[in-house]
């Protein structure tokens, strides 16, 4: 799988495409291009994507336990699973691949 480039998210036309892009994007790219991605998600009104971005970045920036493990791995897994459902077109009632770009 090829890692997405930061500007690829602007080429996504649907909620499902943007959710899939966010899930495939490496954490270091999310952090490096955070402001561009955040601005695009706000412009398109993809609130779930903004929530995912915020949670993912805070997850990777949080302090770790003494053994180096993440403190809230279960919460991260839940956020990740929710976005996978959106990427597969399962959670957004009536979205049906609708365009996000206004």
CORJO-V718314 format. One record per residue. N is the residue number from 1. RES is the residue in three letters. PHI is phi in whole degrees, -180 to 180 (NA if undefined). NEAR is the number of other ideal C-beta (glycine too) atoms within 10 Angstrom. Layout:
n=N res=RES phi=PHI near=NEAR
n=N res=RES phi=PHI near=NEAR
//
This chain:
n=1 res=UNK phi=NA near=4
n=2 res=UNK phi=-85 near=6
n=3 res=UNK phi=-70 near=10
n=4 res=UNK phi=-70 near=19
n=5 res=UNK phi=-86 near=12
n=6 res=UNK phi=-60 near=15
n=7 res=UNK phi=-82 near=11
n=8 res=UNK phi=-61 near=16
n=9 res=UNK phi=-61 near=21
n=10 res=UNK phi=-73 near=15
n=11 res=UNK phi=-90 near=11
n=12 res=UNK phi=-75 near=22
n=13 res=UNK phi=-104 near=13
n=14 res=UNK phi=-131 near=20
n=15 res=UNK phi=-57 near=24
n=16 res=UNK phi=-61 near=20
n=17 res=UNK phi=-65 near=17
n=18 res=UNK phi=-67 near=28
n=19 res=UNK phi=-62 near=25
n=20 res=UNK phi=-63 near=18
n=21 res=UNK phi=-61 near=19
n=22 res=UNK phi=-61 near=25
n=23 res=UNK phi=-69 near=15
n=24 res=UNK phi=-86 near=14
n=25 res=UNK phi=-72 near=20
n=26 res=UNK phi=-64 near=10
n=27 res=UNK phi=-54 near=12
n=28 res=UNK phi=-66 near=10
n=29 res=UNK phi=-73 near=16
n=30 res=UNK phi=-60 near=18
n=31 res=UNK phi=-71 near=13
n=32 res=UNK phi=-63 near=12
n=33 res=UNK phi=-106 near=17
n=34 res=UNK phi=-51 near=14
n=35 res=UNK phi=-70 near=8
n=36 res=UNK phi=-64 near=13
n=37 res=UNK phi=-64 near=25
n=38 res=UNK phi=-60 near=16
n=39 res=UNK phi=-63 near=11
n=40 res=UNK phi=-65 near=21
n=41 res=UNK phi=-65 near=22
n=42 res=UNK phi=-66 near=12
n=43 res=UNK phi=-60 near=12
n=44 res=UNK phi=-87 near=21
n=45 res=UNK phi=75 near=12
n=46 res=UNK phi=-88 near=23
n=47 res=UNK phi=-60 near=10
n=48 res=UNK phi=-63 near=19
n=49 res=UNK phi=-67 near=25
n=50 res=UNK phi=-62 near=17
n=51 res=UNK phi=-61 near=14
n=52 res=UNK phi=-62 near=22
n=53 res=UNK phi=-59 near=20
n=54 res=UNK phi=-60 near=14
n=55 res=UNK phi=-67 near=18
n=56 res=UNK phi=-63 near=20
n=57 res=UNK phi=-66 near=16
n=58 res=UNK phi=-68 near=11
n=59 res=UNK phi=-62 near=17
n=60 res=UNK phi=-74 near=13
n=61 res=UNK phi=-92 near=9
n=62 res=UNK phi=-70 near=11
n=63 res=UNK phi=-68 near=6
n=64 res=UNK phi=-104 near=9
n=65 res=UNK phi=-70 near=8
n=66 res=UNK phi=-60 near=5
n=67 res=UNK phi=-85 near=5
n=68 res=UNK phi=90 near=6
n=69 res=UNK phi=-81 near=8
n=70 res=UNK phi=-70 near=14
n=71 res=UNK phi=-78 near=12
n=72 res=UNK phi=-125 near=13
n=73 res=UNK phi=-62 near=10
n=74 res=UNK phi=-63 near=8
n=75 res=UNK phi=-66 near=12
n=76 res=UNK phi=-64 near=17
n=77 res=UNK phi=-62 near=10
n=78 res=UNK phi=-66 near=11
n=79 res=UNK phi=-65 near=18
n=80 res=UNK phi=-63 near=15
n=81 res=UNK phi=-64 near=9
n=82 res=UNK phi=-62 near=17
n=83 res=UNK phi=-71 near=22
n=84 res=UNK phi=-60 near=14
n=85 res=UNK phi=-63 near=13
n=86 res=UNK phi=-65 near=22
n=87 res=UNK phi=-61 near=20
n=88 res=UNK phi=-88 near=11
n=89 res=UNK phi=77 near=14
n=90 res=UNK phi=-98 near=11
n=91 res=UNK phi=-103 near=15
n=92 res=UNK phi=-86 near=17
n=93 res=UNK phi=-58 near=5
n=94 res=UNK phi=75 near=5
n=95 res=UNK phi=-72 near=15
n=96 res=UNK phi=44 near=10
n=97 res=UNK phi=75 near=11
n=98 res=UNK phi=-64 near=11
n=99 res=UNK phi=-70 near=12
n=100 res=UNK phi=-96 near=19
n=101 res=UNK phi=-75 near=12
n=102 res=UNK phi=-83 near=6
//
